[in-house]
């Protein structure tokens, strides 16, 4: 954490030498409320270990002074990479795409700021290459997940479909969403109504 614009930094959360933070999201209503995803992994010339019991989600409400592990409804045991994002539409809603074996992996959703989680589906991607999740800026039920073929869900993670790869190379690792894309339609409807009234 930095309190001087990035000049100096202090480590406020560490799990172990083999587990690092791969996602950190902030509640837009309160900068002291953060959620962090930690991933236990080792990458060597001869092997890749992409998970373990130390992977998990944590939450702080005091700017990182203390952290609470989030458990309710999330898978335990050996877990891989977790993609995490907070909905800007409703910051009490967060999504996690969890890499795990034994049918524990999938898309999880919380609507109470991380207190409890519900498994929406068994969809997840490769933690070594993808497993990034992005919430839509205007639709709380729409999420995007990086994959060889970009995945999108319009029903809160209960089902996914291919976003589309027309005129571009597959193998997706990031996305930028134009937050005006639905706002423009709304503005146009109001302009049409205003024009009719006048």
N, C-alpha and C positions, 0 to 999 in steps of 0.2 A: 504494500500500500504506500502511496505517496501523498503527502499533504503539502508539498511545495512545488506542484506543477511538474513533477517528474525528475527533479534534481536529485533526490534521495529516495530510497525505497526500503521498506521493512516487510519481512515475511510475516504474514498474519495467520497463515494456515499451511501446515505441512502434514502429510500422512506418513510417508516413508521415502527412502531413496529410490524405490521402484515404482512409486505412484505419484503422478503429477496432475495438475489441474488442466483440463482441456477445454472447459467452458466456464464462463463467468457472466451472469446476466444480472442486471440491476432493475429493481422496481422503479418505474419512472415517477412514482409518487413520493419516494423516499430513498435518497442515495445511501442510507445506512442499511437498507434491506437488499441483500445480495444472495444469489443462489450459485453454487459451484458444483461442477461435475469433476470427479477425480477418476483417473484411469490407471490401473495397475498394468504395467507392460514392460517387456524387455525385447529389444531388437538387436540381434547379433548376426554375424556372418552365417552361422550354421543353424540359427533357429529364430523364431518369433513367438513370444508368449504374449498373447493379446488379452489378458484378463486375469482376474484373481479375486480373492475375498476383500481386498482393500478398495476396489472400485465402488463408487457410490456418490450420492448427492448430499450436499451440506447447505445449511442456511444460516445466515447471520442477520440479526436485526440491530446490531450496534456497530456497524461499520467495520466488522472483522475482528473485534475484540474477543468475541466468543462465537463458536460455531456449533450447530446442532445437526447431527446426522438425520436425514429424512428416510424413514423406513416404511410407514404405513401404506401397504399395498405394493411396494416396489419389490423386485426379486432380490433374494439374498444368495449367499454362496459365491461361486465364481462368476463374476460379471465382467464383461468387456467394456468397450467404450460406450459412453452415454452422450448422445446429442441432446442439448437442452435449449429451450427458449421460453421467454415470457411474452404473453400476448399484450400488445400495446392497446388493444381494445378493452380488455379487462385484465389488469395485472394480477388478479387473484388466480387467473388461469395460466398454467404452465404446461408444456408438453415435454416429454422425454422419450427419445427413441433408444431402447436399451438392447445391447448385444449380449445375448446369453443363450446357453444350451438348455436342453431338457424342456423345451417349449415355454421357458420363462421369458425369453426375449420378446420384444414388441414395442408398440407405441403405448405410452402411459400418459394419463391426463389428470391434473389436479385442478379443482375449482375453489379450493380453500387455502390457497397460498402455500401448498406443500404439506399440509397436515395429513391428507389422505390422497391416495392415487388409485385410479381405476385403469385396468388394462383394456385398451380399446381394440387392439388386434395383435396378431403375431408378426407383423411386418417390421423388419429392420434390415440394415445393410452391413457391409463389411467395415468393421471398426478400424482396420488398418488403412483404408483408403477413403472412406466416406463417413457416414454416420453424423452428418451435420443437419440440424433441424432449424427451420426458420418459420416464425409465425407471420401470418398475413397481417398487414397494417390496418385493414378495415373489416375483416371477417374473422371472428374469434374461432370459428370451426374450420378454417382453412390453414393447412400447414404444408410446407415444402421440405422434402428430405433428399439430400444429395445421394446419388447412386450412379451406376453406369448409365442408366436411363432415369432421368430426374423424376422423382415421385411427388405426387400431390394428393392431398386428401381434402375433401370438401365437407366431410361429416365428422370432424373432430378426431380423425385417426382410425375410425372404424373400418374404412376401406381406403385403398390407394389406387391410383392409376398413373400411367405415364403422362408427364407434362407435355412431351413432344420434343423431337430433336431435328425438326426441319431446318435445313440450311445451316447446321452447326455440327460440330464434332461431339460424339458421345463422351462419357467420362466426366461427370460433373462434380465440382468441388466447392462451388459458391454460387450465390444468387443475389441479385439486387432487384427489389420490387418497387415499381413506380407507384407510390402511394396515392397518386392523383388518378389512377386508372378508373376507379369507380366514382370518385368525387366529381369528375368531369361529367359523367352521366347524370348525377344528381343535380348539378348546377344547370345543365341543359334543360332538364325537366322543369326547374323553377323558372328559367328564362322563358320557356314556352308558355307556362301558365301565366306568367306576368304579361307576356305579349298578348295572350288571349283576353286577359282582364282589361288591359288598356285599349 
